[in-house]
Amino acid sequence: MEKLIYHMCRADEWVEAQRTGSYGGSTQDQADGFIHFSTAAQIRGSAAKHRAGQDGLILLAVRTAPLADALKWEKSRGGALFPHLYQALKVAAVESAVPLNLGDNGLHVFPDDIPIAT
């Protein structure tokens, strides 16, 4: 079954990806050798840990099927499996790209259709 996974990037990175047709990841992704993704249940924790206080982000929802064997599920934070993409992300694989701005409380405001992990 195809799933959606999520990645946060800066708005300027997304604009460049749209221009070129692919996204090579953030500088941290490039240093690690893969693009970091999170599941719907993980994305809020990832935002709090890695993007706290950053405004002007874009939340990418990406279909897993087109990523094929380049997508690996690997242990990370707390031993949980996180999706890691070992190639550039083709813009065509992105289901949606929406602003991920900060709310008045300083936390990112996620779309309502991403469930909150319990």
N, CA and C atoms as an extended XYZ file, in Angstrom:
354
Properties=species:S:1:pos:R:3:atomname:S:1:resname:S:1:resid:I:1 pbc="F F F"
N         0.842       -1.193        0.000 N   MET     1
C         0.000        0.000        0.000 CA  MET     1
C         0.883        1.250        0.000 C   MET     1
N         0.537        2.174       -0.849 N   GLU     2
C         1.297        3.413       -0.926 CA  GLU     2
C         0.989        4.295        0.276 C   GLU     2
N         2.039        4.911        0.808 N   LYS     3
C         1.918        5.806        1.948 CA  LYS     3
C         2.385        7.198        1.559 C   LYS     3
N         2.064        8.144        2.429 N   LEU     4
C         2.648        9.471        2.327 CA  LEU     4
C         3.679        9.626        3.432 C   LEU     4
N         4.805       10.225        3.087 N   ILE     5
C         5.813       10.603        4.064 CA  ILE     5
C         6.048       12.095        3.911 C   ILE     5
N         6.714       12.701        4.885 N   TYR     6
C         6.785       14.160        4.945 CA  TYR     6
C         8.216       14.642        5.124 C   TYR     6
N         8.464       15.807        4.519 N   HIS     7
C         9.767       16.460        4.622 CA  HIS     7
C         9.529       17.966        4.722 C   HIS     7
N        10.342       18.627        5.528 N   MET     8
C        10.283       20.086        5.659 CA  MET     8
C        11.499       20.694        4.974 C   MET     8
N        11.257       21.707        4.170 N   CYS     9
C        12.366       22.407        3.537 CA  CYS     9
C        12.078       23.911        3.548 C   CYS     9
N        13.104       24.683        3.272 N   ARG    10
C        12.922       26.131        3.178 CA  ARG    10
C        12.201       26.455        1.871 C   ARG    10
N        11.464       27.542        1.892 N   ALA    11
C        10.700       27.948        0.711 CA  ALA    11
C        11.617       28.147       -0.502 C   ALA    11
N        12.796       28.736       -0.306 N   ASP    12
C        13.702       28.963       -1.436 CA  ASP    12
C        14.220       27.643       -2.014 C   ASP    12
N        14.403       26.642       -1.164 N   GLU    13
C        14.829       25.328       -1.660 CA  GLU    13
C        13.738       24.703       -2.526 C   GLU    13
N        12.477       24.889       -2.120 N   TRP    14
C        11.365       24.323       -2.879 CA  TRP    14
C        11.198       25.041       -4.216 C   TRP    14
N        11.377       26.347       -4.219 N   VAL    15
C        11.293       27.112       -5.474 CA  VAL    15
C        12.356       26.608       -6.450 C   VAL    15
N        13.563       26.396       -5.962 N   GLU    16
C        14.641       25.888       -6.823 CA  GLU    16
C        14.328       24.481       -7.317 C   GLU    16
N        13.771       23.641       -6.454 N   ALA    17
C        13.403       22.287       -6.866 CA  ALA    17
C        12.361       22.316       -7.974 C   ALA    17
N        11.381       23.182       -7.853 N   GLN    18
C        10.362       23.297       -8.890 CA  GLN    18
C        10.978       23.749      -10.211 C   GLN    18
N        11.967       24.614      -10.135 N   ARG    19
C        12.630       25.108      -11.342 CA  ARG    19
C        13.408       23.996      -12.030 C   ARG    19
N        14.088       23.155      -11.237 N   THR    20
C        14.965       22.129      -11.814 CA  THR    20
C        14.302       20.760      -11.965 C   THR    20
N        13.206       20.538      -11.234 N   GLY    21
C        12.523       19.255      -11.315 CA  GLY    21
C        12.909       18.258      -10.244 C   GLY    21
N        13.909       18.617       -9.420 N   SER    22
C        14.282       17.720       -8.335 CA  SER    22
C        14.851       18.508       -7.161 C   SER    22
N        14.803       17.862       -5.996 N   TYR    23
C        15.263       18.465       -4.743 CA  TYR    23
C        16.350       17.574       -4.161 C   TYR    23
N        17.512       18.143       -3.955 N   GLY    24
C        18.647       17.378       -3.456 CA  GLY    24
C        18.770       17.324       -1.950 C   GLY    24
N        17.852       17.972       -1.248 N   GLY    25
C        17.872       17.961        0.209 CA  GLY    25
C        18.514       19.208        0.784 C   GLY    25
N        18.347       19.354        2.089 N   SER    26
C        18.948       20.478        2.814 CA  SER    26
C        20.450       20.241        2.946 C   SER    26
N        21.162       21.210        3.482 N   THR    27
C        22.595       21.008        3.712 CA  THR    27
C        22.819       19.862        4.700 C   THR    27
N        21.938       19.719        5.699 N   GLN    28
C        22.054       18.600        6.643 CA  GLN    28
C        21.824       17.264        5.935 C   GLN    28
N        20.796       17.220        5.061 N   ASP    29
C        20.542       15.999        4.288 CA  ASP    29
C        21.778       15.637        3.464 C   ASP    29
N        22.334       16.618        2.805 N   GLN    30
C        23.495       16.369        1.947 CA  GLN    30
C        24.677       15.871        2.761 C   GLN    30
N        24.864       16.417        3.964 N   ALA    31
C        25.959       15.967        4.833 CA  ALA    31
C        25.734       14.521        5.286 C   ALA    31
N        24.479       14.144        5.512 N   ASP    32
C        24.157       12.798        5.977 CA  ASP    32
C        24.100       11.776        4.840 C   ASP    32
N        23.993       12.240        3.601 N   GLY    33
C        23.978       11.334        2.452 CA  GLY    33
C        22.602       10.832        2.065 C   GLY    33
N        21.554       11.383        2.657 N   PHE    34
C        20.179       11.016        2.320 CA  PHE    34
C        19.244       12.138        2.738 C   PHE    34
N        18.032       12.122        2.178 N   ILE    35
C        17.021       13.111        2.544 CA  ILE    35
C        16.181       12.526        3.673 C   ILE    35
N        16.102       13.265        4.764 N   HIS    36
C        15.339       12.851        5.946 CA  HIS    36
C        13.841       13.053        5.710 C   HIS    36
N        13.067       12.033        5.997 N   PHE    37
C        11.611       12.115        5.958 CA  PHE    37
C        11.063       11.646        7.301 C   PHE    37
N         9.800       11.920        7.516 N   SER    38
C         9.074       11.456        8.705 CA  SER    38
C         7.715       10.948        8.273 C   SER    38
N         7.149       10.081        9.085 N   THR    39
C         5.766        9.665        8.872 CA  THR    39
C         4.854       10.744        9.449 C   THR    39
N         3.565       10.596        9.222 N   ALA    40
C         2.601       11.547        9.797 CA  ALA    40
C         2.713       11.560       11.317 C   ALA    40
N         2.936       10.399       11.915 N   ALA    41
C         3.047       10.316       13.373 CA  ALA    41
C         4.348       10.917       13.900 C   ALA    41
N         5.360       11.065       13.050 N   GLN    42
C         6.676       11.544       13.476 CA  GLN    42
C         6.945       13.011       13.149 C   GLN    42
N         6.198       13.589       12.212 N   ILE    43
C         6.590       14.883       11.648 CA  ILE    43
C         6.577       16.017       12.666 C   ILE    43
N         5.625       16.022       13.583 N   ARG    44
C         5.595       17.092       14.582 CA  ARG    44
C         6.831       17.036       15.495 C   ARG    44
N         7.222       15.839       15.894 N   GLY    45
C         8.429       15.687       16.705 CA  GLY    45
C         9.677       16.103       15.945 C   GLY    45
N         9.730       15.777       14.663 N   SER    46
C        10.868       16.185       13.836 CA  SER    46
C        10.934       17.698       13.709 C   SER    46
N         9.778       18.336       13.541 N   ALA    47
C         9.749       19.793       13.443 CA  ALA    47
C        10.239       20.428       14.740 C   ALA    47
N         9.770       19.907       15.876 N   ALA    48
C        10.167       20.454       17.172 CA  ALA    48
C        11.661       20.266       17.426 C   ALA    48
N        12.202       19.131       17.009 N   LYS    49
C        13.611       18.833       17.267 CA  LYS    49
C        14.555       19.528       16.288 C   LYS    49
N        14.204       19.540       14.999 N   HIS    50
C        15.152       19.992       13.975 CA  HIS    50
C        14.824       21.350       13.351 C   HIS    50
N        13.599       21.818       13.496 N   ARG    51
C        13.203       23.073       12.833 CA  ARG    51
C        12.529       24.051       13.794 C   ARG    51
N        12.753       23.887       15.087 N   ALA    52
C        12.122       24.749       16.092 CA  ALA    52
C        12.409       26.220       15.795 C   ALA    52
N        11.347       27.018       15.797 N   GLY    53
C        11.469       28.453       15.600 CA  GLY    53
C        11.700       28.902       14.174 C   GLY    53
N        11.823       27.984       13.229 N   GLN    54
C        12.064       28.353       11.832 CA  GLN    54
C        10.739       28.616       11.131 C   GLN    54
N        10.612       29.790       10.588 N   ASP    55
C         9.415       30.145        9.834 CA  ASP    55
C         9.738       30.077        8.345 C   ASP    55
N         8.705       30.138        7.527 N   GLY    56
C         8.905       30.138        6.079 CA  GLY    56
C         9.287       28.784        5.522 C   GLY    56
N         8.855       27.721        6.187 N   LEU    57
C         9.133       26.376        5.692 CA  LEU    57
C         8.004       25.885        4.803 C   LEU    57
N         8.309       24.882        4.016 N   ILE    58
C         7.324       24.192        3.189 CA  ILE    58
C         7.272       22.743        3.663 C   ILE    58
N         6.064       22.231        3.833 N   LEU    59
C         5.872       20.835        4.198 CA  LEU    59
C         5.533       20.062        2.936 C   LEU    59
N         6.400       19.123        2.593 N   LEU    60
C         6.187       18.280        1.414 CA  LEU    60
C         5.559       16.961        1.847 C   LEU    60
N         4.489       16.578        1.195 N   ALA    61
C         3.893       15.253        1.360 CA  ALA    61
C         4.265       14.477        0.103 C   ALA    61
N         4.914       13.342        0.287 N   VAL    62
C         5.507       12.608       -0.827 CA  VAL    62
C         4.962       11.183       -0.867 C   VAL    62
N         4.567       10.752       -2.040 N   ARG    63
C         4.129        9.374       -2.248 CA  ARG    63
C         5.350        8.448       -2.212 C   ARG    63
N         5.225        7.340       -1.505 N   THR    64
C         6.371        6.432       -1.373 CA  THR    64
C         6.603        5.561       -2.611 C   THR    64
N         5.558        5.202       -3.323 N   ALA    65
C         5.708        4.259       -4.444 CA  ALA    65
C         6.734        4.715       -5.488 C   ALA    65
N         6.718        5.979       -5.927 N   PRO    66
C         7.695        6.375       -6.948 CA  PRO    66
C         9.147        6.361       -6.460 C   PRO    66
N         9.345        6.286       -5.156 N   LEU    67
C        10.704        6.327       -4.614 CA  LEU    67
C        11.383        4.967       -4.675 C   LEU    67
N        10.586        3.918       -4.764 N   ALA    68
C        11.053        2.537       -4.947 CA  ALA    68
C        12.177        2.174       -3.973 C   ALA    68
N        13.214        1.551       -4.491 N   ASP    69
C        14.290        1.023       -3.650 CA  ASP    69
C        15.210        2.093       -3.077 C   ASP    69
N        15.086        3.331       -3.528 N   ALA    70
C        15.918        4.407       -2.982 CA  ALA    70
C        15.445        4.840       -1.597 C   ALA    70
N        14.238        4.405       -1.214 N   LEU    71
C        13.683        4.732        0.101 CA  LEU    71
C        14.002        3.590        1.055 C   LEU    71
N        14.686        3.920        2.128 N   LYS    72
C        15.054        2.938        3.152 CA  LYS    72
C        14.430        3.366        4.484 C   LYS    72
N        13.919        2.386        5.228 N   TRP    73
C        13.368        2.627        6.564 CA  TRP    73
C        14.445        2.222        7.561 C   TRP    73
N        14.974        3.222        8.289 N   GLU    74
C        16.121        2.982        9.158 CA  GLU    74
C        15.854        3.497       10.565 C   GLU    74
N        16.474        2.814       11.541 N   LYS    75
C        16.322        3.225       12.934 CA  LYS    75
C        16.970        4.584       13.151 C   LYS    75
N        16.266        5.411       13.912 N   SER    76
C        16.766        6.734       14.238 CA  SER    76
C        16.301        7.063       15.644 C   SER    76
N        15.763        8.232       15.823 N   ARG    77
C        15.358        8.744       17.134 CA  ARG    77
C        14.578        7.698       17.940 C   ARG    77
N        15.116        7.321       19.088 N   GLY    78
C        14.446        6.382       19.973 CA  GLY    78
C        14.289        4.985       19.399 C   GLY    78
N        15.053        4.656       18.375 N   GLY    79
C        14.951        3.340       17.750 CA  GLY    79
C        13.815        3.207       16.756 C   GLY    79
N        13.040        4.276       16.553 N   ALA    80
C        11.925        4.236       15.596 CA  ALA    80
C        12.459        4.201       14.165 C   ALA    80
N        11.700        3.581       13.287 N   LEU    81
C        12.062        3.548       11.869 CA  LEU    81
C        11.626        4.839       11.200 C   LEU    81
N        12.566        5.475       10.523 N   PHE    82
C        12.296        6.701        9.768 CA  PHE    82
C        12.617        6.460        8.304 C   PHE    82
N        11.856        7.072        7.394 N   PRO    83
C        12.151        6.939        5.968 CA  PRO    83
C        13.292        7.866        5.548 C   PRO    83
N        14.257        7.308        4.843 N   HIS    84
C        15.405        8.049        4.328 CA  HIS    84
C        15.507        7.795        2.825 C   HIS    84
N        15.632        8.864        2.067 N   LEU    85
C        15.702        8.749        0.609 CA  LEU    85
C        17.140        8.931        0.143 C   LEU    85
N        17.661        7.919       -0.534 N   TYR    86
C        19.048        7.916       -1.002 CA  TYR    86
C        19.145        8.309       -2.474 C   TYR    86
N        18.474        9.339       -2.847 N   GLN    87
C        18.581        9.954       -4.173 CA  GLN    87
C        17.867       11.299       -4.092 C   GLN    87
N        18.021       12.096       -5.132 N   ALA    88
C        17.287       13.360       -5.183 CA  ALA    88
C        15.791       13.057       -5.307 C   ALA    88
N        14.994       13.917       -4.733 N   LEU    89
C        13.543       13.777       -4.786 CA  LEU    89
C        13.013       14.452       -6.043 C   LEU    89
N        12.354       13.696       -6.881 N   LYS    90
C        11.741       14.273       -8.081 CA  LYS    90
C        10.470       15.017       -7.671 C   LYS    90
N        10.315       16.211       -8.166 N   VAL    91
C         9.160       17.043       -7.844 CA  VAL    91
C         7.859       16.309       -8.171 C   VAL    91
N         7.859       15.486       -9.206 N   ALA    92
C         6.657       14.753       -9.610 CA  ALA    92
C         6.161       13.796       -8.529 C   ALA    92
N         7.020       13.388       -7.595 N   ALA    93
C         6.616       12.477       -6.522 CA  ALA    93
C         5.925       13.201       -5.374 C   ALA    93
N         5.936       14.523       -5.411 N   VAL    94
C         5.361       15.317       -4.317 CA  VAL    94
C         3.864       15.450       -4.519 C   VAL    94
N         3.130       14.958       -3.554 N   GLU    95
C         1.665       15.021       -3.575 CA  GLU    95
C         1.165       16.427       -3.272 C   GLU    95
N         1.806       17.073       -2.277 N   SER    96
C         1.437       18.448       -1.934 CA  SER    96
C         2.616       19.150       -1.296 C   SER    96
N         2.607       20.461       -1.417 N   ALA    97
C         3.610       21.325       -0.802 CA  ALA    97
C         2.857       22.514       -0.224 C   ALA    97
N         2.841       22.599        1.105 N   VAL    98
C         2.070       23.652        1.769 CA  VAL    98
C         2.963       24.411        2.746 C   VAL    98
N         2.672       25.685        2.960 N   PRO    99
C         3.448       26.451        3.938 CA  PRO    99
C         3.339       25.827        5.329 C   PRO    99
N         4.448       25.823        6.030 N   LEU   100
C         4.497       25.343        7.411 CA  LEU   100
C         5.011       26.496        8.261 C   LEU   100
N         4.091       27.363        8.582 N   ASN   101
C         4.434       28.574        9.315 CA  ASN   101
C         4.334       28.354       10.813 C   ASN   101
N         4.835       29.332       11.557 N   LEU   102
C         4.755       29.295       13.005 CA  LEU   102
C         3.461       29.937       13.473 C   LEU   102
N         2.847       29.328       14.473 N   GLY   103
C         1.663       29.901       15.085 CA  GLY   103
C         2.053       30.910       16.154 C   GLY   103
N         1.063       31.527       16.766 N   ASP   104
C         1.303       32.514       17.813 CA  ASP   104
C         2.056       31.932       19.005 C   ASP   104
N         1.931       30.619       19.196 N   ASN   105
C         2.609       29.952       20.302 CA  ASN   105
C         4.048       29.558       19.963 C   ASN   105
N         4.508       29.880       18.750 N   GLY   106
C         5.866       29.568       18.332 CA  GLY   106
C         6.052       28.172       17.786 C   GLY   106
N         4.965       27.391       17.718 N   LEU   107
C         5.018       26.039       17.168 CA  LEU   107
C         4.513       26.031       15.736 C   LEU   107
N         4.976       25.081       14.950 N   HIS   108
C         4.523       24.981       13.563 CA  HIS   108
C         3.048       24.596       13.508 C   HIS   108
N         2.360       25.159       12.533 N   VAL   109
C         0.937       24.891       12.320 CA  VAL   109
C         0.824       23.899       11.171 C   VAL   109
N         0.433       22.665       11.511 N   PHE   110
C         0.339       21.591       10.529 CA  PHE   110
C        -1.063       21.521        9.933 C   PHE   110
N        -1.164       21.044        8.698 N   PRO   111
C        -2.491       20.841        8.096 CA  PRO   111
C        -3.321       19.890        8.938 C   PRO   111
N        -4.621       20.079        8.923 N   ASP   112
C        -5.532       19.262        9.721 CA  ASP   112
C        -5.536       17.792        9.303 C   ASP   112
N        -5.157       17.483        8.073 N   ASP   113
C        -5.241       16.094        7.625 CA  ASP   113
C        -4.042       15.233        8.035 C   ASP   113
N        -3.093       15.815        8.779 N   ILE   114
C        -1.980       15.023        9.310 CA  ILE   114
C        -2.336       14.680       10.749 C   ILE   114
N        -2.562       13.399       11.023 N   PRO   115
C        -2.999       13.022       12.369 CA  PRO   115
C        -1.932       13.314       13.420 C   PRO   115
N        -2.385       13.611       14.610 N   ILE   116
C        -1.482       13.822       15.741 CA  ILE   116
C        -1.177       12.459       16.330 C   ILE   116
N         0.107       12.179       16.532 N   ALA   117
C         0.522       10.899       17.112 CA  ALA   117
C         0.011       10.796       18.547 C   ALA   117
N        -0.427        9.625       18.909 N   THR   118
C        -0.898        9.407       20.281 CA  THR   118
C        -0.016        8.411       20.991 C   THR   118
